């Protein structure tokens, strides 16, 4: 199949308004809808389309069914430097954002805060919350579990989620350092998006339900995603499951229910965050000076043959964001059609855009 696909070029701001209006139409408070819409479209703008606005229709479906609460009653419980959160079965973007927001003053007081969240849902990209912390001059380690996607090493049946982990560190002049990676070879959302758009997936991403490698996304979704780095990725997924499922009191492994599977009860996803106020270790100016020197030394490392530049994690993400913010997002035709139908059902007009030929680089 060709890498080129029909798409519609739409300004990111218009997509944010559309997504926010849809969520408000489903009963979500405006402020919470704005957080969710911004998270989704920011993911698209940064090149993480598997966690972008293509997720809106399934969110809407589950909110309508009552499987996700449009108006979540989030409950907080503090114990020293620990913040325990019951997400009230709200959308993960809202639950996680509010939890980090609540933890920032706690971290300023204690130096660091451990945040453990249960009873939540898919929260989009972990990078989004790292950026939130960086804006407050804080660093963040973010983790979440997810429905089964990775088999235990040596097994063929999915047990652990693709369980991402992210690190965010603020930088004085430039985008923050953001390391955001799943413990699988690829985020499962990319396979979901490939299945939705009728694309094949590369070899080495997944195996089918019989344990054989596959390039068919539908077969991969019935099977398992391969762990990053073999047994190392499996071990990482297990550790994140301990942090997000066991320590938070949320569901773990095969007990995390799948947003995309009809008939499942609430997902009970768990998230875990470690928020650090660097000013408790050193003056902020000292931190920023050291970080700036460190990054410059990394970038000044002699380049390999054929390499034009050395980028630090988060730099390309920011470049993509700026480029697409200016040019607009190339939304695949299948995704645009699904979003338009959703808007029609709720009474929200999907924004018009220009026709575009893309190489899977849009939403």
Secondary structure, 3 states (H helix, E strand, C coil): CCCCEEEEEECHHHHHHHHHHHHHHCCCCHHHHHHHHHHHHHHHHCCCHHHCHHHHHHHHHHHHHCCCECCCCCEEEEECCEEEEECCCECHHHHHHHHHHHHHHHHHHHCEEEEEEEEECCCCCCHHHHHHHHHCCCEEEEEECCCCCEECCCCCCEEECCCCEEEEECCCCCCCEEEEECCECCCHHHHHHHHHHCCCCCCCCEECCCCCEECCHHHHHHCEECECCCHHHHHHHHHHHHHHHHCCCCCCHHHCCCCCCCCCCCCCEEEEEEEECHHHCCCHHHHHHHHHHHHHHHHCCCCCCCCCCCCCCCHHHHHHHHHHHHHCEEEEHHHHHHHHHHHHHHCCCCCCCEEEEECCCCC
